[in-house]
Amino acid sequence: MAQLSREQFIAAIAPAVILVRQEGSPLFPSVRIAQSILETGGVIHAWNNLGGIKVGTGPANDYWQGEAVVRGTWEYVDNRSVEARAAFRAYKSIYHFYKDQDIFLSAARYAGVRQAGTPERQAQALQTSGYATDPEYANKLIALIRQYNLKRFDDQGKPQPLPSKLKGASLVPVIQQGQVLAPGYLRDGVTWIPARRIGEALGATIGWTGSKVTVNGKELETVLSESTGYVKVRDLAEVLGIGVTWDNEAKAVMLG
């Protein structure tokens, strides 16, 4: 993938980071974004592994089905940086990666990470628990948090109320090309999405008749809640000629 500016990289991963936090992730968004910058150098590769998680001996799960890539890496041995090759997990999206990482961090050795009350303490806990071999890992994370003002995302990761007209819905990610565009709301087998936010991200022209959303001029069935028009994801995708699949294990909408 082409090199992104640092702010482009942050903007690309932030929706997934915020969503998994809202779903109960133990990692502060500021720490997770800093970690993704540090681990990748600001590049989102096709295998969507933003945290250096190796294949290891863990079983497949709802978010990782056993796919892997072999890549060069650096390890710290006796305080020396040593070049090596390793098999890393590969994922359908960065959302899948973050959810698998949360499973990884549920191990007893990472109790300090889960219990940390501040981003700084969590960064230190990641190092002391052995997540990375770099002796400066915590300091590097903290420096990135400060440099890019990443704590601005921590409040956004707090649970948000559902749209009042979509009560009883479940929050689900809407994913295209490995990235979360926005959360959708699954109710009675139908996923409703914020039309303007997702439609414009997909290059559509979004309008409003006074009662219904239009996508490239076509009226769609609409739920209006808190001044936002929600449409069915399959209706919007049909207008744009985009395929839609449902990842039942991860409970995610995948746009082709």
Rosetta blueprint (number, residue, H / E / L):
1 M L
2 A L
3 Q L
4 L L
5 S L
6 R H
7 E H
8 Q H
9 F H
10 I H
11 A H
12 A H
13 I H
14 A H
15 P H
16 A H
17 V H
18 I H
19 L H
20 V H
21 R H
22 Q H
23 E L
24 G L
25 S L
26 P L
27 L L
28 F L
29 P H
30 S H
31 V H
32 R H
33 I H
34 A H
35 Q H
36 S H
37 I H
38 L H
39 E H
40 T H
41 G L
42 G L
43 V L
44 I L
45 H L
46 A L
47 W L
48 N L
49 N L
50 L L
51 G L
52 G L
53 I L
54 K E
55 V L
56 G L
57 T L
58 G L
59 P L
60 A L
61 N L
62 D L
63 Y L
64 W L
65 Q L
66 G L
67 E L
68 A E
69 V E
70 V E
71 R E
72 G E
73 T E
74 W E
75 E E
76 Y E
77 V E
78 D L
79 N L
80 R E
81 S E
82 V E
83 E E
84 A E
85 R E
86 A E
87 A E
88 F E
89 R E
90 A L
91 Y L
92 K L
93 S L
94 I H
95 Y H
96 H H
97 F H
98 Y H
99 K H
100 D H
101 Q H
102 D H
103 I H
104 F H
105 L L
106 S L
107 A L
108 A H
109 R H
110 Y H
111 A H
112 G H
113 V H
114 R H
115 Q H
116 A L
117 G L
118 T L
119 P H
120 E H
121 R H
122 Q H
123 A H
124 Q H
125 A H
126 L H
127 Q H
128 T H
129 S L
130 G L
131 Y L
132 A L
133 T L
134 D L
135 P L
136 E L
137 Y H
138 A H
139 N H
140 K H
141 L H
142 I H
143 A H
144 L H
145 I H
146 R H
147 Q H
148 Y L
149 N L
150 L H
151 K H
152 R H
153 F H
154 D L
155 D H
156 Q H
157 G H
158 K L
159 P L
160 Q L
161 P L
162 L L
163 P L
164 S H
165 K H
166 L H
167 K L
168 G L
169 A L
170 S E
171 L E
172 V E
173 P E
174 V E
175 I E
176 Q E
177 Q L
178 G L
179 Q E
180 V E
181 L E
182 A E
183 P E
184 G E
185 Y E
186 L E
187 R E
188 D L
189 G L
190 V E
191 T E
192 W E
193 I E
194 P E
195 A H
196 R H
197 R H
198 I H
199 G H
200 E H
201 A H
202 L L
203 G L
204 A L
205 T L
206 I E
207 G E
208 W E
209 T L
210 G L
211 S L
212 K L
213 V E
214 T E
215 V E
216 N L
217 G L
218 K E
219 E E
220 L E
221 E L
222 T E
223 V E
224 L E
225 S E
226 E L
227 S L
228 T E
229 G E
230 Y E
231 V E
232 K E
233 V H
234 R H
235 D H
236 L H
237 A H
238 E H
239 V H
240 L H
241 G L
242 I L
243 G L
244 V E
245 T E
246 W E
247 D E
248 N L
249 E L
250 A L
251 K L
252 A E
253 V E
254 M E
255 L E
256 G L
